[in-house]
């Protein structure tokens, strides 16, 4: 996990449904494919997500909602 920046991730995100809570760790940015490495808490499977998804998590609600 260390090679992906997930051993001690600087960022996490979580969400809840009516019955479950999910937490994900955000690792290093991959310049080659412009994606971030992520993994679900408690798992060792690494996924990649587009950088725009990670970027959108840093936005304030007022920056997302159209008037």
Secondary structure, DSSP 8 states (H G I E B T S, - for coil): -GGGT-TT-SEEEEEE-SS-EEEEEEEEEETTTTEEEEEETT----EEEEHHHHHHHTS-HHHHS--
